[in-house]
Amino acid sequence: MTYENIVIERRGHIMTIGINRPDKANSLDLHAFRELSLAYAELEADDSIRVGVLHGVGRHFTAGMNLPEVAPEVSAGHSLQASGGMNPWQVSGDRLSKPLIAAVHGKCLTLGVELILAADIVVCSASATFAQLEPQLGLFPFGGVTTRLPQRAGWGNAMRWLLTCDEYDAQEAYRLGVVQEVVDDGDHLTRALQLADRIAGHPPAAIRMLLTNSRRSIREGEAAAEADMLRLARDSFNSEDGQASIASFMRSGR
């Protein structure tokens, strides 16, 4: 794929996806939305890739949507994703089967907050700021924040920021569980890649099983996840990687 608004890099088993509209604070117009959805589909389809890292090029992660261009499409009920693409907010039924780490700096606004809530791990720079601005404009945030932030932060914490549309800083994002690590300014992508490299070193089938079961617990409840645990355990213990690990432990006498 050739992209205009997205930069893709492959680093071994890791794929980085960079939002590349720095002159527009990485705001997403319709074309950028569609390219981002295609980048997610590329990440999912590439069997050599085990982990994705999402980041922003320039001074900001993203200022969110380019409202003048996106609004007519949403008003008409049209999808923002490209044909063959995957919804980057993962609210359309499809989910990535691979871990996604978001590396955040500068401003992270509106649909940007929802992008990182759809990721599995988020690292941010100490000076990063966050805000969900749609309600103050009379608009509904449609990228999943209304379900994911209450799950992550608790009802009162979520409503404090969703209803007021106030901006909050990196430490508050950490307290809420929106981000998992706060690092020095400029180190956000480096740290995200370190985590991605650590995860990419694990057998990918076991990582996929873990993600699938954890997500099922959130979406369908603990009982649904528990019903799958024995099968997943059996499959992992009988897999090539599982058998090799078991044999290694037996040889070592541990």
N, C-alpha and C positions, 0 to 999 in steps of 0.2 A: 504493500500500500504506500502511496505517496500522499502526505498530508500537508495542508497549508497552516493549520492552527494547532497542530499537535506534533510533538517531537517524540519519536520512538527510538529507544536504544536497547540493545540486547547485551547483557553482561553475563555470559555463561548461562545459567538457568534462571536469570532474573531479567525481566523486562521493565524498563522505566517508561512511563507515559507522562510527558510534560505538556501542560497547557501553555501554548506559546502565542499569546497576544499581549506582550508586555506593554505596548503602547496604549492598550485599553484596559490596563490593570487585570488582564486575563479574563475580562468579562466574556461570557459565552453568547455569541450570536447564533443564529440558526445553523449556519455552516459549521461552526465550532461544536455545537451540540451533536450534530450528526457525525462529525469526525471522531469525537470522543466515544460515541457509541460503537463506531467501527474499530477503534483502538481496543476497547474492551473485548469485542468479539475476536480480535486478533490474539489478544492475550489468552483468551479461553481456548482458542483452536490450536495454538502452537504447543504440541506435545513436549517440546524441548524446554519449555518455560514452566517453572515451578512456583514462582512468586512474582507478583507485580508490585511496582512502586509508583504511586501517583504524586506528582509535584507540579509546581508552577514555575515558569521561567520569568526572570526579572524580579521586581520588587515585591510582588504579591502572589499569594496562592491563587485566589480569584475573587473578583468583586461580584460574582454571581452572574445573573442573566442580563443580557442586553435587552431591556424591556421593550423599546420601540419595535424591535424586529421579532422578538419572541411572542409578545402579547397577542398579535393577530392569530398566530398558530394555535396558541392555547385557547383563545376565545372561540375558535372554530372547532375545538376538540380534536385537533390533529396531533399525531405523535411527533415528538421532537427527535426520535432516533431514526437513523438511516435504515433502509431495507437491508437486512442481513446484519444489522448492528445489535448490540446488547445495551439495554437501559443501564446507564452508569450508576443510577440511583437504586437499581435493582428492586424496583417496586412493581415490576410487570410480570412477576412469576418466575423469571429466570434469575439464577444466582451464579456468580463465579464459583467454580469448583476449586479454585486455587486461592491462597491467601493474598490479600491486597493490603499494602501498607501505604498510608498517606503521609507525606512530608509537607508540613505547613509552615509558611512564614508570611509576614506582612498581614494583609487583610484577607479574611475568609468570611465571605458574606453570603447570605441567602442560600442559593442552591449549592454553594461551596460547603457550607456547614453540613448540608444533607449528603454531599459526596463523601465527606470524611466519616459521617455516621454510618455510611454503607460499607466503609472499609473495615478491616479486621483489627488493625493496629494503627494508631495515629501518633506521630512524633511532631512536635512543633517548636519553633524558635521562641525564646523567652519574650520577645516583643510582639508576637502574633496577637491579633485581635479578631473577635468573632461577633457576628450579629445576624439575627433573623429578622429582616426588615419588612417582609411582605405585609403583615397585618396592619402596619401603620399606613400602608398604601391602599388598604381595602382589599388585599389579595390573599389568597390561600396558598401556603407553602406546600407544594405538591410532590416533593422529593423524599418524603418519608420521615421528616422530623417530628411530625405529630404522633408517630408511634415509637420511633427509636429513642428520642430524647426522654420521654417519660419512663421508658424501660431502663435506660442507662442511668438517669439522674434522679429518678423519683418524681412523683407528680408535682409537688410544690416547687422543687428546684427547676423543673422544666417550664412550668407556667411562669415563674419569675422572669425568665428571659424571653419566652415566646410571646407572652401577652404584652410586655412592655416594649419589646423590640430594642431594648438597650444593648449597647456594646459591652462585651466582657473580655477580660484579658486571659493570658495563657494559664495563669495559676487558677483562675476560676474554671476554665475549661478542664484543667486537670482534676479539680475537686469534683466536677460534675461527671467525670468519666468520659468526656468527649475526646480527650487526648490521654494517652498512656505515659508519655514521657515529654518533659520540657527540657530543652537543651539550649546551650549558648547560641546566640544569633549567628547564623551562617553554618551551623553544624547539623541542621535538620535533615538534609538529604544524606549526608554522610552517615548519620546514625540510622536512618531508615534503611540504607543499603547494608549496613552491618547486620541489622536484624534480618533483612531479607536473605543475606548470605548464610546466616545461621539456620534459618528455616529451610532454605534450598538444599542444605546438606542432609536433611532427613529424607527417608524414603517417601516419595510423593503420594503413594496410595494410602499410607497411614494418615498423612496430613489431610487428604481429601475426606477420609472417613471421619476424622475428628471434626472437621468443619461441618460436614453434613449432619452429623448427630447433634452437635451443639446448636445448629440453626433449627433443626427439627424440634428441639426442646423449647426454643423460644417461640416458634410459630405454632406448634401443635401441642405443647405441654410435655411435662416430664414423662408421662406414661408412654407417649408415642416414641420418645427417644429411648426409653428403657426397653421397649419391645424390640428394638433393633440392636441392642448392645451385644447380645450373645452371638448373633450372626456376624456382626462386624468383627468381634473378637476372633471368632473361628476363622473368618476370611483372612484376617491379618496374621494370625498365628500360622496359617497354612500357606501364606504367600512366600515367594522366593526370599524377600528381604527378611520376613519374620523367621523363616527357617534358618537362614544364615546367622541371624542374631542369636537364636536359641542355641545353635551348634557352637557358636563362639563362646557363649557363656558356659556351656558344658565343658568345653576344652580347657577353659581357664580355671575351672573349679570354683567359680564364684557362686 
